[in-house]
Amino acid sequence: MLQQTQTDRVIPKFTAFLKAFPTVSALARAPLSKVLIAWQGLGYNRRARMLHVCAQELVKRHAGVIPQDPEILAQLPGIGPYTARAVAVFAHNRAHAMIETNIRRVYLHHFFPKRTAVSDADLMPVIEKTMDRKRPREWFSALMDYGASLSRTVQNPNKRSAGYTIQKPFRGSLREMRGKILRILTKQKSVSLVTLRRESHDGARFTQAVTALEKEGFIKRVKHSLVLV
């Protein structure tokens, strides 16, 4: 939930989400529509979809128990290297080097002050050597807080990262169209393609969004209408 979303927006959503889905099994059993409704307001609905799929795989492969080993976690859908290590660090206090935007900012600022196009592969050995192995949870929490404060006091060091990109505006984006379609379908079980297209006011973007949502398993076509999977 915290990915590209401010903490003050996440906290009430996180609390409500846990109340709706108190266990991995409860999340796995829930219909996608209920998960998307609980997620509304956070954006990036793909995260909710992958979390739902991941819960289903956790039930199938691990009886609903979340593994502690990052290598096993990384085999689950929707979990990449950072998330796998973050779960190990924050949930189980296990020492694994990891990197996200705030941690990256700290290491670029202090260890690569004059270099540009610094890759995460350059940063990871430094993070590995400098991390607190006895208290990794506190160490990485502190790093992330410090990195967030750096963004307000110095010119953003992340601009010197090899992977730095400027996020495109939300208004008028494909992401905005995707969210609009999903919001409508969480309120109505089935909506005709003609109606949705008319309400979109952008035929090209609408077609792109529908194609992507179908491919990702959010929606499906039933005759001439769209429904949530």
N, C-alpha and C positions, 0 to 999 in steps of 0.2 A: 504493500500500500504506500510505502514511503518513497517508492521510485518516482522521481520527478513530481512529487506532491508534498506540500508543506505539512509539517507535523500537526499544526493546529487544526487542519482539515481532516487529518487521518484519525486523531484520537477518538472522536465520537463515532466515526465509522467503524473503527477497529472494535470498540466496545460493543456496538450493536451487532457487528458481524459475528463475534464470539457468542453473543447471546442467541443469535439465530442458528449458529452452527457450532455447538460447544465441543464437538469431537470431529476427528477426521472422518469417521464413519457417517456422522450426520451430514457433513458437507458432501460426501460421496453420494449419498442417497438422494440429496435434494435435486429438484429439476433445475436446469440451467436458468430458467426464467427467474426463479426465486433468488439465485445467486446474483444475477445481474441487477435485480431490484435492490438487494442489500448493498451492492457496489455503487449504485448511482450517486453521482456527485464527485467521484474520484477520477473519472476519465480513464483512458487506456484500458478499455474493457477486455482486451486480450489477456491482461493479467488475471482477471477474474475467471475467464474461460480456462486458462492454463492451471490455475489453482484448483479449479473444479476437477479437471482431468487428472491432475497430480494426486488429489485425494482418492480418486477412484483407483488409480494404480497402486497407491499405498495400501489400500484395503486388499487389493488383489494379490500384490507381491509380498507385503509385510504385515498382513493382518491389522492394518490401521496404525501400526507403530512407526514413528518417524526414525529412520536410521541416524546414527551419530557420525558415521564415516562419510567424509565428503565425497569420496570416490563412488560410494553406493548412492548417495543423494544425487550426484550429478547424472546418474542413469535414469532418473525420473523425468517425465516431461515437464518442460517449463523451468527446470532448474539448471542454471549455468554455473560456471566456476565460482563466481562471487557468492551467489545465493547458497550454494553447497557449503562453502567455507563459513559464511556468515551464520548459518544455522548451527554449525559445529562450535563456532566461537561464542555466540550469544546465548544459545540454548543450553550448551553443554560445557562451556568454558574450556574448550580444547584449543590448543595453540596451532593456528594455521594462518599463514600469511594471506592477506586478502586486500583487494583494492576496489574502491568506489570513488565517486567524484570528490568527496571531502578529504579522504585519505590521499588521493592523488594530488590534491592541491597542496597539502602539507609537504609531501616529499619533493614535489617540483620546486616549491619555494625554498626549501632548506638545502637540498642536495643537488639540484640542477638549476641554479639561479640564472645562468647565462646561456643555457642550451635551449634550442627549439626542436620541435618534432620528436620529443622524448616519448618512446613507446612504453607501454605497461611492462613489456619484457625487460626494459632497462630498470624500471622501478622495483619490480618484485624481489630481486636479490637484496636490495637495500632494505626493503620492508622486512624480509626474512631475517636479516642480521640484526635489526634494531628493535624488533618487537619484544614485549615483555612476555616471556613464556610461562611465568607463574600466574599472571593475572591478565590473560589475553582479553577477557570480556571488558574489564575496566580500561585496559590500554586502548583498544580499538574504539570504545565509546568516547574516550577522551580525545583521541585523534579526530574523530568525526566532528565533535563539538568544536575543536580547535580549527579544523578546516573550514567549518561554516563561518566562524568568526573572521578567519583570514579573508574571506570573500568580501567582507565589509571594510577591511583596513588596508588592503594592498590591491594592486591591479591583478586581476584574476590570473594566477599561475597556470590554470588549466588551459589557457590559450596557447601554451607552449607544449601541450600534449599532442602527440601524433594523431590521436583520434578525435581531436576537438572539432565540433561542428556547432553551428548556430541553429537553435531550434526554430523551425518554421512557425509562423503565426497560426493560431488555432482557427481563427475566423476565416471561413472560406476554404478550409483544408479538407482533405479526404477523411481525416480523423473526426472532424466535426460532423460530416455526413454519416459516417458509421455510427457515431453516438446517437444521432437523431433517429436513425432507423431502429436501433436497438431499444431506445426509449419508447417508441411507438409500439413495438412488438411486445414489450413487457406489460403494456397496459391492455393490449388487445391480442387475443389468441391467434387471430389470422387477419391479415390486411392484404387487400388486392394490390398487385403490382402497379396497376393503373393509378390507384389512389395514392400510393406511396410516391410514385414518380411525380405526380402532380404537386404533392405537398413539398417535394424536395426543391423545386424551382431550379434544378440544375441536372438535366438529363445525363450528361456525360459523367459527372461526379457520382450520380446515383448509380449508374451502371457499374462503375468501378467499385463502389462500396459494396454493392450486392454481390458481385463476383468474389471479392475478397472475403466477405463474411461467410459465403457459402463454402469456399475453399477451406476456411479455418474452422468450420464446424459449428458456427453460431446459428445459422438459419438454413432452412431448406424450402424448396418450392413444392407446393401442393396445388396442382392444377395451375391456376393463374394468380395464386396468392403466395405470400411468404409467411412462414411460422418459425418460431424459435425451435431449435432442436431439443 
